[in-house]
Every structure is written in structure tokens, then in C-alpha cells.
Amino acid sequence: MSSSSKPDWVRAKAPLGLTHARLKELMKRYSLHTVCEEAHCPNVGECWGGGTATFMIMGELCTRACRFCNVKSGRPNGALDAEEPTNVARAVKDLELKYVVLTSVDRDDLPDGGAAHFAQTISMIKALSPSVCIEALIPDFGGGLVELQTVVQAAPDVIGHNLETTEPLTPKVRDPRASYHQSLKVLERVRQLNGRVFAKSSLMLGLGEREDDVLQAFRDLRAVGADFLTLGQYLRPSPRNLPVVEYVTPERFGHYQKVAEELGFLYVASGPLVRSSYRAGEYFAHKMNRPIP
């Protein structure tokens, strides 16, 4: 479907409910950020209404400027909130969450890309909520192996790193410091460093990708050991971002899910409003037959 009109299947519900209000209050109290708000996620109503959120750590300024993303780009100049790991852990405990997703901006201004801060946040959550399952959606850390080891050693249950788009579209869609093959290498190293940690990735559709290239991305992800895959519709968050080329139909998303499952992914979440952390705990528990405590 062309981009001239927005179909009903990409219209999300407005954020409502007591849980949404409580989560918003906690974010303010602990001076935290969520990618749900920063990236204008269409599922903020559904996810926050159900008591789940993706915490975005290391500030709200990203050192990169991907053309699909609405997170602010700028120069953090090395600043990190030393209290953030503790504050995130307290918020997780206060909300009695069972599955937590952590993500971050890119911090190329830091010597380790923020890897130690990421690992400390994971460790603090575990200290205050030992039974919680943690998914870490990480940047590429400039391709650094030592930095990646730091996060892997903190032992989250899932490490995600998003391919975002197909190889031919990567230079147009992502910041020049990111690359298709570097992202694949991150996922491959996760599996090599700790085979007990699940590796996860995500693709946006509707940016003008060819089906052959989408299927090649599936094969490339499986070749490096990616376990989980999410597929969602790209929605333009602001006029300065890339325009939508196509609204992919739910039937097409279903086709891609079937193909990906046949390639051996342990679970595939595919649909117009699916995002990388969309109902992550539910999918993990259901598909992996591993109840969340």
C-alpha cells in the first residue's frame, strides 16, 4: 500500500489508565527516560497500560543521527548520571516488573560507549529484583569486543541489537557510524561470548526495501545465531525523518513471519505496530515455554 494515506491497521490507542499514569509519575520521580516516549512509539498506550516499559539509559541525547529515529541527537560531552542505575532498579522494584527491557542512546563520546554503565544498571536491577528477566537492547559500541564483553558478563537473559533495515538501505537509513555487517558481528559475538544468552534483532519495513533483501537479512541473522526477530512498520515520527515509502499490509507481515519461522528463529513477532520491545516478556514466556517468575 502506498504512503499517501495512513491505513487503520497502524492507528494505535491513546495512552490511558492508572498504570500509565503511575509509570509516568515514577519516571519523573527518578529522573528517568523511556524510549516509548522519546521515539514516539505507537504502542505506548498498550504497553504502559499493561505496566511494562522500556527504560532508556545514559541520557536523552544520542551522538548519532539515524534518519528514522526521533531521539534527540547532540553532544552529551561525557556526562552520565551516576545515580541512574540505582534509580532504574528502584523503579523496576516499585512497579513489581517481571520482565524489563533496557535500551540506550549511542554514546560515542564515552571511552567505552557506556558499556560499564549499562552493565551496572543490569547488576543493580538484579540486586533489588533477583527474579526479574532482563532484556538489554544495546548499541554497537563502535564494534568494540571488550565493551560488548562487559555487558554480556552482566548476564542479561536477552541481548538485542537491531539491524533496523536491509543492507542496501542501511547507508540511507542509519548513521554513517553504523553498518549492516557491524551489527551482524555484534550479534554473532553475543552468541560466542555466552551461548546461554539469547540474541535478538529487529527490522523496520516500509522504507522501500525489496523482498529479496528482507529475506537475505533473515538468513544473515540466522547465520550469526540470532534467536528472536521482530518486524514492524516504519512510521515517520517527524517531518525531519525519512518519509514512509509503503504501508505494509498485515497479510504481508504474516508472510514474513512464516518465512522467518521456517528459517529457525525461536520466536518471531511480526505486525504493523510491533516494535523491538513490544510485549517482549509475553513473547519470551510463551514462545520459550519459560514462565516469567
C-alpha positions as CSV (number, residue, x, y, z in Angstrom):
1,M,0.0,0.0,0.0
2,S,1.3,3.5,-0.9
3,S,2.3,6.1,1.7
4,S,-0.4,8.6,0.5
5,S,-2.9,7.5,3.2
6,K,-2.4,6.0,6.7
7,P,-4.4,2.8,7.0
8,D,-6.5,1.8,10.0
9,W,-4.1,-1.0,10.9
10,V,-1.3,1.4,12.0
11,R,-3.5,3.5,14.3
12,A,-2.7,2.9,18.0
13,K,-4.8,3.7,21.1
14,A,-4.0,6.8,23.1
15,P,-2.2,6.2,26.4
16,L,-4.8,5.9,29.2
17,G,-5.3,4.2,32.6
18,L,-3.9,4.3,36.1
19,T,-0.9,2.1,35.3
20,H,0.2,4.6,32.6
21,A,-0.2,7.5,35.0
22,R,1.8,5.7,37.7
23,L,4.6,4.8,35.4
24,K,4.8,8.4,34.1
25,E,4.9,9.7,37.7
26,L,7.7,7.2,38.6
27,M,9.8,8.3,35.5
28,K,9.5,11.9,36.7
29,R,10.3,11.0,40.3
30,Y,13.5,9.1,39.4
31,S,14.5,11.4,36.5
32,L,14.3,8.5,34.0
33,H,13.6,8.3,30.3
34,T,11.7,5.8,28.3
35,V,12.2,5.0,24.6
36,C,8.4,4.7,24.5
37,E,8.1,8.5,24.7
38,E,11.4,9.6,23.2
39,A,10.9,7.6,20.0
40,H,7.1,8.2,19.8
41,C,6.3,4.5,19.9
42,P,2.8,3.8,18.7
43,N,2.3,1.2,21.5
44,V,2.8,3.4,24.5
45,G,-0.8,3.2,25.4
46,E,-1.0,-0.6,25.3
47,C,2.4,-1.3,26.9
48,W,2.2,1.3,29.6
49,G,-1.4,0.4,30.3
50,G,-0.2,-3.1,30.9
51,G,2.6,-2.0,33.3
52,T,5.6,-2.5,31.0
53,A,8.1,0.0,29.6
54,T,11.5,0.1,28.0
55,F,13.9,2.2,30.1
56,M,16.3,4.4,28.0
57,I,19.5,4.9,29.9
58,M,22.6,7.2,29.5
59,G,20.6,10.3,28.9
60,E,18.3,11.6,26.2
61,L,21.0,12.9,23.7
62,C,22.3,10.4,21.2
63,T,25.7,11.0,19.5
64,R,24.3,9.5,16.3
65,A,21.7,10.8,13.9
66,C,19.9,7.9,12.2
67,R,17.3,9.3,9.8
68,F,14.5,7.1,11.1
69,C,14.8,7.9,14.7
70,N,13.2,10.7,16.8
71,V,15.6,10.6,19.7
72,K,17.4,13.9,20.1
73,S,20.9,14.0,18.5
74,G,23.6,16.1,20.2
75,R,26.8,16.2,22.2
76,P,26.4,14.8,25.8
77,N,30.1,15.7,26.4
78,G,30.8,12.7,28.6
79,A,28.0,13.4,31.1
80,L,26.4,10.4,32.8
81,D,24.0,10.3,35.8
82,A,25.8,8.2,38.4
83,E,22.5,7.6,40.2
84,E,20.7,6.3,37.1
85,P,21.5,2.5,37.6
86,T,20.1,2.7,41.2
87,N,17.1,4.8,40.1
88,V,16.2,2.4,37.3
89,A,16.5,-0.6,39.7
90,R,14.2,1.2,42.3
91,A,11.6,1.9,39.6
92,V,11.6,-1.7,38.5
93,K,11.1,-2.8,42.1
94,D,8.4,-0.2,42.8
95,L,6.5,-1.4,39.7
96,E,7.0,-5.1,40.5
97,L,8.0,-5.8,37.0
98,K,8.8,-9.3,35.9
99,Y,10.4,-8.6,32.6
100,V,12.5,-5.4,32.0
101,V,13.8,-4.0,28.7
102,L,16.8,-1.7,28.9
103,T,18.0,0.3,25.9
104,S,20.1,3.4,25.5
105,V,21.2,6.2,23.2
106,D,24.5,5.8,21.4
107,R,27.4,7.3,23.5
108,D,30.4,7.6,21.2
109,D,31.6,10.4,23.4
110,L,32.5,7.9,26.2
111,P,35.6,5.7,26.1
112,D,33.7,2.5,26.5
113,G,30.5,3.7,24.7
114,G,28.7,3.4,28.1
115,A,29.1,-0.3,28.4
116,A,30.1,-0.2,32.1
117,H,27.0,2.0,32.9
118,F,24.8,-0.5,31.0
119,A,26.3,-3.4,32.9
120,Q,26.0,-1.6,36.2
121,T,22.3,-0.9,35.6
122,I,21.7,-4.6,34.9
123,S,23.5,-5.6,38.1
124,M,21.6,-3.1,40.2
125,I,18.2,-4.4,38.9
126,K,19.3,-8.0,39.7
127,A,20.4,-6.9,43.2
128,L,17.0,-5.3,44.0
129,S,14.8,-7.7,42.0
130,P,16.6,-11.0,41.7
131,S,13.9,-12.9,39.8
132,V,13.3,-10.3,37.1
133,C,14.2,-11.2,33.5
134,I,16.2,-8.6,31.7
135,E,16.5,-7.8,28.0
136,A,19.3,-5.4,27.1
137,L,18.8,-3.7,23.7
138,I,22.4,-2.4,23.1
139,P,24.2,-0.1,20.7
140,D,27.1,-1.4,18.7
141,F,29.8,0.2,21.0
142,G,31.7,1.1,17.9
143,G,32.3,-2.6,17.2
144,G,34.4,-3.0,20.4
145,L,34.7,-6.5,21.7
146,V,35.8,-5.6,25.3
147,E,32.8,-3.3,25.6
148,L,30.5,-6.0,24.5
149,Q,32.1,-8.4,26.9
150,T,31.3,-6.0,29.7
151,V,27.6,-6.2,29.0
152,V,27.5,-9.9,28.3
153,Q,29.2,-10.6,31.6
154,A,26.4,-8.8,33.5
155,A,24.3,-11.8,32.2
156,P,21.0,-10.3,31.0
157,D,18.6,-13.0,29.7
158,V,18.4,-11.5,26.2
159,I,20.7,-9.1,24.3
160,G,19.2,-7.3,21.4
161,H,20.9,-5.3,18.7
162,N,18.8,-4.0,15.8
163,L,19.7,-4.5,12.2
164,E,17.0,-1.9,11.5
165,T,16.8,-2.3,7.8
166,T,18.2,-4.2,4.8
167,E,21.8,-4.0,3.6
168,P,21.1,-1.8,0.5
169,L,19.1,0.7,2.6
170,T,21.5,0.9,5.6
171,P,23.5,3.9,4.3
172,K,20.3,5.9,3.7
173,V,18.6,4.9,6.9
174,R,21.2,4.7,9.6
175,D,24.0,6.9,10.9
176,P,27.3,6.5,8.9
177,R,29.0,5.1,12.0
178,A,26.6,2.2,12.0
179,S,26.8,-0.6,9.4
180,Y,24.9,-3.7,8.4
181,H,27.8,-6.1,8.9
182,Q,29.0,-4.5,12.1
183,S,25.5,-5.1,13.6
184,L,25.7,-8.7,12.5
185,K,29.1,-9.0,14.1
186,V,27.7,-7.7,17.4
187,L,25.0,-10.4,17.4
188,E,27.5,-13.1,16.4
189,R,29.8,-12.2,19.3
190,V,27.0,-12.2,21.8
191,R,26.4,-15.9,21.0
192,Q,30.1,-16.6,21.0
193,L,30.7,-15.0,24.4
194,N,27.8,-16.6,26.2
195,G,25.7,-19.3,24.5
196,R,23.1,-19.1,27.3
197,V,22.2,-15.5,26.4
198,F,19.5,-15.2,23.7
199,A,20.3,-12.8,20.8
200,K,17.5,-10.7,19.3
201,S,17.2,-8.2,16.4
202,S,14.6,-6.1,14.6
203,L,13.8,-4.8,11.2
204,M,11.5,-1.9,10.1
205,L,9.5,-2.3,6.9
206,G,8.0,0.3,4.7
207,L,11.2,2.2,3.9
208,G,11.3,0.9,0.3
209,E,13.0,-2.4,0.9
210,R,12.9,-5.2,-1.6
211,E,11.6,-8.6,-0.5
212,D,14.7,-10.4,-1.6
213,D,16.8,-8.1,0.6
214,V,14.4,-8.7,3.6
215,L,14.8,-12.4,3.2
216,Q,18.5,-12.1,2.9
217,A,18.5,-10.2,6.2
218,F,16.6,-13.1,7.8
219,R,19.3,-15.5,6.5
220,D,22.1,-13.3,7.6
221,L,20.7,-13.0,11.1
222,R,20.2,-16.7,11.4
223,A,23.8,-17.3,10.1
224,V,25.2,-15.3,13.1
225,G,22.9,-17.1,15.6
226,A,20.1,-14.6,16.2
227,D,17.3,-16.4,18.1
228,F,14.5,-13.8,18.2
229,L,13.2,-11.5,15.5
230,T,10.7,-8.6,15.5
231,L,9.3,-7.0,12.3
232,G,7.3,-3.7,12.4
233,Q,6.1,-0.9,10.2
234,Y,8.2,2.2,10.0
235,L,6.2,5.3,11.0
236,R,7.6,8.7,10.3
237,P,8.0,10.3,13.8
238,S,8.6,13.9,12.5
239,P,8.9,15.9,9.2
240,R,12.7,15.8,9.6
241,N,12.8,12.0,9.4
242,L,12.6,9.7,6.4
243,P,9.1,9.5,4.7
244,V,7.2,6.3,4.7
245,V,7.5,4.6,1.3
246,E,4.9,2.0,1.8
247,Y,2.4,0.8,4.4
248,V,3.0,-3.0,4.6
249,T,-0.2,-5.0,5.0
250,P,-0.9,-7.3,7.9
251,E,-1.0,-10.1,5.4
252,R,2.5,-9.3,4.2
253,F,3.7,-9.2,7.8
254,G,2.2,-12.7,8.3
255,H,4.0,-13.9,5.2
256,Y,7.3,-12.7,6.5
257,Q,6.7,-14.2,9.9
258,K,6.0,-17.6,8.3
259,V,9.2,-17.4,6.3
260,A,11.3,-16.3,9.3
261,E,9.9,-19.1,11.5
262,E,10.8,-21.7,8.8
263,L,14.4,-20.4,8.9
264,G,14.6,-21.4,12.5
265,F,14.1,-18.3,14.7
266,L,12.8,-19.3,18.1
267,Y,10.2,-16.7,18.0
268,V,9.1,-14.0,15.5
269,A,6.8,-11.1,16.3
270,S,5.6,-9.5,13.1
271,G,3.0,-6.9,12.6
272,P,2.4,-3.2,11.7
273,L,2.7,-2.0,15.3
274,V,5.3,-4.4,16.5
275,R,8.5,-2.8,17.9
276,S,11.6,-4.4,19.2
277,S,10.4,-4.5,22.8
278,Y,6.7,-4.9,22.0
279,R,5.2,-7.3,24.6
280,A,8.7,-8.7,24.9
281,G,8.0,-10.5,28.2
282,E,4.9,-12.2,26.9
283,Y,6.6,-13.4,23.7
284,F,9.6,-14.7,25.7
285,A,7.4,-16.6,28.2
286,H,5.0,-18.1,25.6
287,K,7.4,-19.0,22.8
288,M,10.2,-20.2,25.0
289,N,7.8,-22.1,27.3
290,R,9.7,-20.4,30.1
291,P,7.2,-18.8,32.6
292,I,8.3,-15.3,33.9
293,P,8.6,-15.6,37.7
